[in-house]
Amino acid sequence: MMKVSNTTLFKTQCFIDGQWCDAISGLNVDVFNPATQEKIGTIPNMGTKETQLAIEAAERALPEWRNLTAQERARKLLAWHKLIIENQEDLAKIMTMEQGKPLFESRGEISFAASYLEWFAEEGKRIYGDVIPSNQKGRRLIVTKEPIGVCAAITPWNFPSAMITRKAAPALAAGCTMVLKPASQTPYSALALVALAEQAGIPAGVINVVTGKSSEIGGELTSNPIVRKLSFTGSTPIGIQLMRQCAETMKKVTMELGGNAPFIVFNDADIDAAVEGALIAKYRNAGQTCVCANRFYVQEDVYEQFVTKFAQRIAALPVGNGIELETIIGPMIDEKAAQNTQILVDEAVNQGAEILVGGKRHSLGGSFFEPTLLTNVNVDMRVAREEIFGPVAPVFKFVSEQDVIEAANDTEFGLACYIYSRDVGRIWNVYEALEYGMVGVNVGVLATEVAPFGGIKSSGLGREGSKYGIEDYIEIKYMCLGL
Ligand code: NAP
């Protein structure tokens, strides 16, 4: 069991109305380390009743929180930000322990998570209204902005901290209160963050966390009329289900869902840079990010060169427990994920794909999977059509710009995509033709708190981060004033 120096961060209870508490039933769920399969601890197995209590606490806390000035809320968010940075190493260890990602990635995610608090603390001060030139004499038209109210957030296991703050920071900055449900496999990062929110002086009830039965908790968060907004990050099928559930009470929703990112390398690209970008875009978090490159398209003249260099680099990636400093590729989230990845690879091979690197469960066993490179793939294979969510890179050869645009857009998803080219005219044309919410050009990583993150088509609704990210937590109100 890994040691953290600030033991107050390792919480095994939930946080409702400023109190650390257990499930009413007293029942717990176990949480395991994906690298070692060891039990890390337990979390309360909560359901409908505790979720109601959390929602009611958030409702009680709302009037006082929304009536603070934006500056007062900002000071608390900045105090929370400071505590996260001060505890970065412990938070990173907790994340690696429950999620598996290498420690350097966990440290990076903690900085990234903290950055949303700093950003939205400032953005909260800039929620401006409008005065509209009147269409009639004797009338004044004024627009004001208000916090939407009690918000709910449901988050996935692949970014256990950043997905919490990307929602909590704009919600709290706008004057909303919240109930959070983290993924059952990675609850401790969320609980540690909330422990720091408490220390930062965020009042009781403003932020609440419940863990346990996802369908019961999700059922209450989506049906309770007190909740005015749901922000969900996770898979597309669950997102669709939750959106449907929210329809009855007409909640505002933000949906950050799955992707199927194409990574396109043109003949004129800097191939070494493209290989670097491909490695990070594909193998970060063992291929388990929504913006991970899912399909590689390489133009015919540079295909051999790119594939040879990419294969060499993939074969040299150190796989291991994320807590060991040399590890670049950690385990997948659980053994089932590794089994599913094997099925996808085997299916592709049966349909004619060729394995250039990897292709099987790693000799470390458990949830480890070898970083894999597949060639001879075709569009009918599931590796090309579905989100792989594992360390497998299928590579296609293409001839023309038009062909690759059509292939890249031939998916229900529209989250992130990547282009490598040095021709500015081509970059602009392809950028405009790609049906995606985010386009990385000559970069393999594009998420930052200052830019709008989100997708189109089945990849979701709404944007997080940037000046746009706070809008989903705001209601517009209009006054027509007769003089
Ligand atoms: P998931 O299975 O959809 O789970 C996400 C969250 O939803 C978890 O907290 C889960 O709880 C909860 N959940 C599951 N079933 C539910 C239900 N019936 N009602 C209410 N909540 C429910 O997704 P995942 O496997 O954790 O995450 C991977 C997916 O997230 C991928 O598709 C990835 O692309 C996507 N993702 C998208 C973004 C983005 O910004 N677009 C970012 C990261 C990840 P339990 O853990 O308790 O089951």
Boltz pocket constraint, residues with backbone or C-beta under 6 A from the ligand:
constraints:
  - pocket:
      binder: B
      contacts: [[A, 154], [A, 155], [A, 156], [A, 157], [A, 158], [A, 159], [A, 181], [A, 182], [A, 183], [A, 184], [A, 185], [A, 212], [A, 213], [A, 214], [A, 215], [A, 216], [A, 217], [A, 218], [A, 219], [A, 233], [A, 234], [A, 235], [A, 236], [A, 238], [A, 239], [A, 241], [A, 242], [A, 255], [A, 256], [A, 257], [A, 258], [A, 259], [A, 289], [A, 290], [A, 291], [A, 387], [A, 415], [A, 454], [A, 455], [A, 459], [A, 460]]
      max_distance: 6.0
